[in-house]
């Protein structure tokens, strides 16, 4: 597997902290990349204590049909219990208690990514103390919104589930038998420093596209509004995601006139998604924790060459292995059915395999399979495909190998997009259930 190489070069900083300027993170990309630290007003500093707000600058305060009752909002004991949680994370405790009471839930399942699991027991204690429900903390790994595990929650007898840290990628109405609450864990950052950094590095009138993860989408909207008088600011949307939100497998295509793409967040996994989808647009990253602003690079030619090589090898395969991911909702039975139908039409044999996580050593045990297709995470093939002894294709790459579609010079990152380019993606119209048409109101008129 090709070694990852990262470099950080500080360019004319106003104030430089060399230790933090060299922070690059540890992501899963197997392709070489470089980061170049740019001028940052105020210099990289340690992250101050963050505070939380639930506010959409574009729409004003969010309102719901039924407001949280005052007896919950003003409960002094609940307020005191919440002090055990860090004030810089918004776990929406008031809303959670209210929703659990509303649902008369008896057992609540809590699912958190590993970075938040340290708070799971505290949240569970609060829910059990202020509602009539008991709680279950689901400890399996959670990589993203696709990993929401309502199946396991129901199997454990839960009638209510709270999923933390990700957006509502899987529609709530598709989770029959359990009520759902998504808590984004909004984070407010130092908007002023981010604004000053952008203004220092870009000339007025330039076209800037701003993207982030769900935790910083509210801050992104506020920043975009502040920049619009001076810049042509774009906050792109790839539905069903929120405006400005991107995933590691789903990002929008931008117009070529965009001068720069700015990602707000730490790490590169999500950023690489929109870089792959827009190879001709310069990409930058602002880390809200270290306050480092860097120019980011991705080796598109190497990635495409590696994926085309895997596709070419798979075309010679006689026996295929189809992996349906079982980590939460990662796997799509509809995509699996489509692949099975395509393989049958070209006379290829195949074996179905269910896996929650995909490792080279596991697949090596099934040596009679010539090529694999994993219906789990497309980035697993892109980032780690070379770690496997046999070709490990994404559903899109399998469609290319089976000559269902031509290879696209710009690799599509539309896996969960409502406008995905083919039936190899879960949200493609061919894979969606037929919804009954709405009844039209009949209006009769009587001539006078």
N, C-alpha and C positions, 0 to 999 in steps of 0.2 A: 504494500500500500504506500502510496506517495506520502512523504513526510510533510507535515504542515510547517510552513515557515512564515513567521510574522516579524515585521520590523516597525519600529516607531521612531520617527525622526521629528524632533521639535524644530519648528520654523518660526523664528522671530517672536518668541513669546513676550507678552508684556511682563508677566511674572511667571517664573518657571519653578515647578516642584518636580525634580527629576524622578523621584521615586514613583509618584503618581502618574507622571507623563508616560512612564514605560508600561503602565497597566494595559494589557491587551485582552485578558480573559482567556478562558479555555473553552472552545466550542468544538463541535464534532466534525467540522469541515476537513476533508482529506485533501483539499486543493490548497495550493500556496496562495497567500494573500499578504497584503502589506497595509499598514496603517501609518498615516503621516499626521502628526499633531500640528494643528494650526494655531494661529494667534487667538488667544482667549483673554478677554478683558477680565482683570482680576486674578487671572491665573488659576490653574487647577488647585482646588482646596478640598479638604475633607467635607463630606456632606453634612450640612446642618440638620438639626432635628426637623423632620418634615411634619407638616400638619395636613389635614384632610379636608376636602370640601366636596360636596355633592352639588355641582352646579354646572349647567351647560350654558356658556356665554351666548351661544347662538339662539337658545330658546328660553333662557332664564331658568329659574329653579324648577327642578323636575317635580311634577305633581302626579299623584296617583288618584284613582277613583275614590279610594277610601283612605283617608289620612290616618297615620299612626296615632292612636289615642293618647291623650295627655297623661293618663295614668301610667303609661309605659314610658313616655318621653321624660316625664318628671319624677319617675320613681327613684328616690334617693339611694335605696339599696342597690338597684340595678346600676345606677351611676357609679356607686362605690365599687361594685364588682368589676365594672369595665376598666377600672384603673389598673387591673392586673395585666391588661393588654397594652402593647405599645401605642402611644397616642398618634404615632405617624402612620398607622395602618387603619383604614376604615373597614372594619369587619361588619358594619351595619347590624350591630347587635340589637338595637331597638326594633328594626324591621324584622329581623329573624324571630325574635320572641313573639312579636305580633302575629306574624304569618303562621308560626307553629301553633299558637293559641287558636287562631282563626280556623285552622284545619283540624283542630282537635286531634292532633297527631299523637300517636302512642310511642312510636320509635323513630328517631331522627338519625339518618346516616350523614356523616360529615366527610367530605372528600376534599383534601387539600394537596397542592403540589408539595414536594419535599421541602422547599424553602419556607413553607408556612406551617409545616406539621408540628413545629415546636410550640405552636399556640393552640393545638387541637384540644388538649386536655382542659385548658382554661375555658375555651369556648364551650366544650361539652359540659363542664361544671355549671356554667352560667345558664345554659339551656335547661338543664335538669332542675336547677334551682328555681327558675322563674317560669317554667311551664310544667305541664303534667306528663311530659314525654321523657323517656330514657333515650340514651344516645349510643351510637356506634361510630367509632373512628375507623375509616377505611384506610389501611396502611399500604396498599399496593401503590406502585409508582404511577404518577400522573404527569404526563409530559405536556398536555395541552387540553383544549376544549374538546377535542375528539375523544378524550379518554374518560369522559363522564360515564360512570359505571352504574347506571340505574338497574341493570340486570342483577348484579351482585347485591345491591341494596335491597331489592325486592326479595331475593332469595334469602336474605338475612332477616326478613320480616319487617323491614322499614316501610313506613307509609309516607315518609317525608324525607327529602334529600336536599342538602345544601352543598353546592359545588363552589369552591373558592378560587379566585385568581384568574378566571377565564371568562370569555363572553359566551353568550347563549348560541353556540354553533349548532347544537342538536335541538330542534324545535321541541318545546315543552309538551306540545300536544301529541308528540310521537311517543311519549313515555307513559303509556297506559299503566294504571295501577299504582302510581306513585306521584306525589306532588313535588314540584321542583322549585328551588330558589337558587338563582345565580348571584353570587356576591363578587363583584369585580375587584375589590380591594383597591379603591382609588387612592392615588398618591398625589399630593400637591408638592410641587418642586419650586425651586428658585427661578420663577419666570423671568425676573429682571435680568439675571445673569445670562440666561439663554438668549434673551432678546438682544442684549448688548453684544454678545458673541456673534450672533448672526449679522447684526448691523456693522460690526467691525470687519467681517470677512467678505461681505457681499455688497456690491454697489446698488444704490437705489434703482428701481426699474427692472431688476433681474427677476426671472421667473423661478420661483422656489416651490418644490413639492414637499410637504411635511407629512411624515408618517410616524407611527409608534405602535406600541402594544396597548392593550385595553387599560392598563393601569394609568397611563399618561394621556389618554385621549382627551380628557377634560382640559388638562393643561395645554394640550396641543391646540385645542379650539381657541383658548384664550390668547395664546401666542400668535396664532394666525390672524386673529382680529386686530391685534396690536401692530402687526407687520403690514397689513394690507394698505395703509395709506402710502407706504414707501415702495412696496414690492408687489409683483404679480404673484400672489400666494395661492397655491392649489392644495386642498386637502382631499386627496382622491379617495374614492370608495369602491370597494369590490364587494358587492352584496353577496351574502347576507351580513357581512361585517359592518361595523360602524364606520362613519367617515374618518379617514386617517388610520384606521386599524389594519394591521397586516398580521399574517400568520407565517410560519416557516414554510408552508406549502401553498399559500394563497396570497397573491399580491396583484394589484392592478397594473395594467399597461399604461404608461404615461405618454403624453404628446411629446414629439421630438423637440418642440420649442422650449421645453423645460431646461433651464440652465443648470440646476442642481437639485439633487434629492437629499433631504436632510432627515435622518432617522433619530428620533428621541428615545433613548433607552440604552441599557447596558448589554454587553454581549453582541454577537454578530449573527446568531442563528436566524432571527427574523429579518434582519437587514439583508442577509444574503438572498433571501427569497425575492425581494423587490429588485435587488441588483441583477439577479438571473433574468427576471422578467423585463428588465430595462438595461441591457448591456451598454448602451451608448450614452447613458446619462451619468455624469460624475456623482458619486455618492459620498456623503459625509455622515458622521455620527457624533451626537452630543450625548455624553454620559452624564445623567443628572446627579449621580452620586459623586464621581470624581471631578466633575465639571471639566472634563477634557473634551475638546472638539477636534476630530481627526478626519482626515481624508482616507476613505476606505477603497480597497481594490479587490478584484475577484478575477481569477484566471479562467475566463470563459472558454478560451480555446482548448485548454487542457480538459475541462469538464466535458465539453462536447465530444472531444476525441475519445475519452474513456467511455462515455455512454454509447457512442456509435460502435465502438469495438465490442461492447457487451451485446448490443443488438445484433451485430453480425454473427457473433458466436451462437446466440440463441436461435437464429434462423436455421442452423444446422441441427438443432435438437430434435429428437424423436419423442422423447418422454419429458413432459413438463410437470413441474410442481406448482400448484396454486396455493399460496398461503393466504388464509383469511385471518387478519389480525383480530384477536379477541380481547385486546386491552381496551376496555370500555367500549366505545362505539367506533373504534378505528376502522374495523372491517365493514365493507358494504356488500351484503349478499347479492344485490342487484348487479354490481360490477363483477362479482364472481360469476353470476349466471351469464353475463355477456361474454366474459372470457371463455367460459366453458363452451358456449355456443360457437364462438369463433374457432376454437381449437377443433371442435368436432367437424366443422365445415371444411377444414383443410386436412382432415385425417390424422391429427396429432393425438396421441394418448396423453392422459394427465392424471395426476393424483392430487386430491384435496388434503391440505394440512391446516389444522387450526393451531395458532401459536399466539401467546400473549406478547412475547418478546422474541426477536429473531436474532440468533447468534450463528456465526460460521460453524462452530463445533456441532451445533444441533443439526444443521442442514447436511453436514458432512456424513452424518450417520445414514442418510438416504442416498447412497452413492449411485443408485440406478437412475436418478433424476438428472437430466442433461441441462436443464435451464429452469430457473425459478421466476415466478412473478409474485410479488408481495403486495397485497391489498391492505396496507396499513398506513405507512407514511412514505410519500414519494422521496423525501429527503434521505431516507435510509439507503436507497439505491444511489442517489447522487453523491452523498457524502461518504458512504462506507461500502459502496458496491465492490470496490477492488479488494476488500478484505475477504471476500467469499471466493471459494475455489471454482464455483460455477456461476454463470451470469445470473445476477439478481436484478430483475427489471421492475420498474414501476408499471402500473397499468397502461399509461401513455406509451412507454417504450415497448411494451408488449404489442400494442396496436400497430406500432411502426414495424416491429419484427414480423408480424403476421400480415403485413401489407394492407392493413385496414385504413391506414392514413400515412401520408408522406411525413418525413422528418421535417420539423420546423426549425429554422435557423435560430429563432428566438425560442428558447425552451419555455413551454407554457407552465406558469405557476398559478393555475386556476383550479386546484383540486376541489376546493369547497365552494367555488364561485357558482352563483346561480346562472351565469352565462358561460359555463365551461365549454371547451371546444369539442368535447366528444363524450360518448357514453362510458369512457373509462374513468369518469369523475362521478362521485356520489350524487351531486346535486344537478347533474345534467337532466333536462326535461324527460328524457327517455327512462330515467331511473326513479322518477317521482310518482307517487300514487295519484290516481285520477281523483280529483276532488269533485264532489257534486256541485253542479251549477247552482248559483244563488237564484232563488225564486224572485221573479220580477213582480213588483206590486202592480196589481191591475186597478186602473182608475177608470171608472165609468162616468160619463158625463150625460146630463139630461138637457136637451135643448129646451129653452124657455120660449 
